[in-house]
Amino acid sequence: MSYRTGDYLAILPLSPDELVQRALTRFDLDYDSHVLLSMERGDTFLPTGTPVAVGELLSSYVELAVPATRTQLGQPADVASDPAHRSELESLAQDRGRHAAEILDKRVSLLDLLESYPSCQLPFTSFLELLTQLTPRRYSISSSPLWSPDHATLTFAVVRAPAWSGRGVFECASSTYLAQARPGSRIAVTVRPSNAAFHPPQSLGVPFIMVCAGTGLAPQVRDTCALIYQEATGASGADAEAWMDEVERTHCRYVADIFT
Ligand SMILES: Cc1cc2nc3c(=O)[nH]c(=O)nc-3n(C[C@H](O)[C@H](O)[C@H](O)COP(=O)(O)OP(=O)(O)OC[C@H]3O[C@@H](n4cnc5c(N)ncnc54)[C@H](O)[C@@H]3O)c2cc1C
């Protein structure tokens, strides 16, 4: 696998353990309980025809924390045995304004709703069918192949904060997964080329402006700093790379730290 500066990695994460455990608890299932899924018609991203652990289904196949759509509210409303729960869910499904303010803005998931409305005895397989596929996340590579063609660094933000839904703590899926990786961890990744216009120029003789928010600085951190150091000091490319190693080893996390 090789990369160019400015390329990114597509990473297939696992959902956070606590979130998976919440779903298992809601359906009174153990991680290692096995199910055999089959499709009567149509396609599915879920594994069919072979027994699979429900914990694995929940952690590596489906998005558990995305906000519930209005369509997703129909089935839980239908199976709610408590009329108050049924009418509340129907109202949220029918009223666009309420749905936007109370579900989308607060990122209330289907799982959150099933916990809030326990009389909704939705079968586990129906829950799975309503969920969307866990999508790969993209991360700009923040190292240069000049530094090491066999290594890539990522610069990413990890969110762990009170959930906007008001239900416990929100942990972002992919960045939490990456942050928990240890030497030897195996992670499903692939290199994706970025748009050519996203690559830094070969020389500082070509002016360029970087506009970004937060970790958007990631792709150009290393090359840019090395180029600026070379330009300012007349250092060789190798010396500039050694200087970057030192900067990264000590405390520099963002280009902004060097400029200020
Ligand atoms: C081309 C490209 C390059 C990228 N490069 C980088 C990079 O270099 N570094 C990087 O960090 N990211 C990068 N991203 C973003 C990255 O792909 C992910 O979107 C990001 O890491 C979040 O994914 P996640 O699975 O960790 O979080 P998710 O589990 O998907 O959660 C993110 C969602 O949670 C919401 N949220 C935040 N706080 C709360 C809260 N308290 N309660 C409820 N919901 C909340 C956010 O609004 C957001 O909608 C890049 C994206 C693209 C498209």
The ligand as an SDF file (V2000), in Angstrom:
LIG
                    3D

 53 58  0  0  0  0  0  0  0  0999 V2000
  -11.9670   13.7700    3.1820 C   0  0  0  0  0  0  0  0  0  0  0  0
  -12.1410   13.7540    4.6800 C   0  0  0  0  0  0  0  0  0  0  0  0
  -11.0160   13.8210    5.4880 C   0  0  0  0  0  0  0  0  0  0  0  0
  -11.1510   13.8300    6.8820 C   0  0  0  0  0  0  0  0  0  0  0  0
  -10.0230   13.9100    7.6560 N   0  0  0  0  0  0  0  0  0  0  0  0
  -10.1280   13.9080    9.0090 C   0  0  0  0  0  0  0  0  0  0  0  0
   -8.9530   14.0090    9.8160 C   0  0  0  0  0  0  0  0  0  0  0  0
   -7.8300   14.0810    9.3330 O   0  0  0  0  0  0  0  0  0  0  0  0
   -9.1260   14.0030   11.1700 N   0  0  0  0  0  0  0  0  0  0  0  0
  -10.3930   13.9170   11.7580 C   0  0  0  0  0  0  0  0  0  0  0  0
  -10.4750   13.9290   12.9980 O   0  0  0  0  0  0  0  0  0  0  0  0
  -11.4990   13.8150   11.0100 N   0  0  0  0  0  0  0  0  0  0  0  0
  -11.4060   13.8060    9.6490 C   0  0  0  0  0  0  0  0  0  0  0  0
  -12.5450   13.6930    8.8840 N   0  0  0  0  0  0  0  0  0  0  0  0
  -13.8300   13.4460    9.5690 C   0  0  0  0  0  0  0  0  0  0  0  0
  -13.9540   11.9280    9.8580 C   0  0  0  0  0  0  0  0  0  0  0  0
  -14.1280   11.2270    8.6290 O   0  0  0  0  0  0  0  0  0  0  0  0
  -15.1410   11.5540   10.7500 C   0  0  0  0  0  0  0  0  0  0  0  0
  -16.3120   12.1410   10.2290 O   0  0  0  0  0  0  0  0  0  0  0  0
  -14.9610   12.0220   12.1700 C   0  0  0  0  0  0  0  0  0  0  0  0
  -13.8160   11.4230   12.7380 O   0  0  0  0  0  0  0  0  0  0  0  0
  -16.1790   11.5870   13.0250 C   0  0  0  0  0  0  0  0  0  0  0  0
  -16.3670   10.2120   12.8740 O   0  0  0  0  0  0  0  0  0  0  0  0
  -16.5940    9.2810   14.1530 P   0  0  0  0  0  0  0  0  0  0  0  0
  -17.0110    7.9310   13.6840 O   0  0  0  0  0  0  0  0  0  0  0  0
  -15.4470    9.3670   15.0950 O   0  0  0  0  0  0  0  0  0  0  0  0
  -17.8290    9.9990   14.8760 O   0  0  0  0  0  0  0  0  0  0  0  0
  -19.3810    9.6050   14.7430 P   0  0  0  0  0  0  0  0  0  0  0  0
  -19.6830    8.4600   15.6330 O   0  0  0  0  0  0  0  0  0  0  0  0
  -19.7530    9.4820   13.3020 O   0  0  0  0  0  0  0  0  0  0  0  0
  -20.0200   10.8900   15.3720 O   0  0  0  0  0  0  0  0  0  0  0  0
  -19.9220   12.1490   14.7120 C   0  0  0  0  0  0  0  0  0  0  0  0
  -21.2640   12.8540   14.8840 C   0  0  0  0  0  0  0  0  0  0  0  0
  -21.5240   13.0440   16.2860 O   0  0  0  0  0  0  0  0  0  0  0  0
  -22.0420   14.3410   16.4970 C   0  0  0  0  0  0  0  0  0  0  0  0
  -21.7460   14.7280   17.8840 N   0  0  0  0  0  0  0  0  0  0  0  0
  -20.6830   15.4230   18.3480 C   0  0  0  0  0  0  0  0  0  0  0  0
  -20.7780   15.6040   19.6730 N   0  0  0  0  0  0  0  0  0  0  0  0
  -21.9360   15.0040   20.0640 C   0  0  0  0  0  0  0  0  0  0  0  0
  -22.6000   14.8670   21.3400 C   0  0  0  0  0  0  0  0  0  0  0  0
  -22.0880   15.3800   22.4620 N   0  0  0  0  0  0  0  0  0  0  0  0
  -23.7910   14.1960   21.3810 N   0  0  0  0  0  0  0  0  0  0  0  0
  -24.3160   13.6740   20.2480 C   0  0  0  0  0  0  0  0  0  0  0  0
  -23.7310   13.7710   19.0170 N   0  0  0  0  0  0  0  0  0  0  0  0
  -22.5570   14.4340   18.9350 C   0  0  0  0  0  0  0  0  0  0  0  0
  -21.3510   15.1930   15.4510 C   0  0  0  0  0  0  0  0  0  0  0  0
  -22.1220   16.3400   15.1600 O   0  0  0  0  0  0  0  0  0  0  0  0
  -21.2900   14.2420   14.2580 C   0  0  0  0  0  0  0  0  0  0  0  0
  -22.4900   14.3330   13.4890 O   0  0  0  0  0  0  0  0  0  0  0  0
  -12.4360   13.7280    7.4920 C   0  0  0  0  0  0  0  0  0  0  0  0
  -13.5710   13.6470    6.6740 C   0  0  0  0  0  0  0  0  0  0  0  0
  -13.4300   13.6710    5.2970 C   0  0  0  0  0  0  0  0  0  0  0  0
  -14.6810   13.6030    4.4460 C   0  0  0  0  0  0  0  0  0  0  0  0
  1  2  1  0
  2  3  1  0
  2 52  2  0
  3  4  2  0
  4  5  1  0
  4 50  1  0
  5  6  2  0
  6  7  1  0
  6 13  1  0
  7  8  2  0
  7  9  1  0
  9 10  1  0
 10 11  2  0
 10 12  1  0
 12 13  2  0
 13 14  1  0
 14 15  1  0
 14 50  1  0
 15 16  1  0
 16 17  1  0
 16 18  1  0
 18 19  1  0
 18 20  1  0
 20 21  1  0
 20 22  1  0
 22 23  1  0
 23 24  1  0
 24 25  2  0
 24 26  1  0
 24 27  1  0
 27 28  1  0
 28 29  2  0
 28 30  1  0
 28 31  1  0
 31 32  1  0
 32 33  1  0
 33 34  1  0
 33 48  1  0
 34 35  1  0
 35 36  1  0
 35 46  1  0
 36 37  1  0
 36 45  1  0
 37 38  2  0
 38 39  1  0
 39 40  1  0
 39 45  2  0
 40 41  1  0
 40 42  2  0
 42 43  1  0
 43 44  2  0
 44 45  1  0
 46 47  1  0
 46 48  1  0
 48 49  1  0
 50 51  2  0
 51 52  1  0
 52 53  1  0
M  END
$$$$
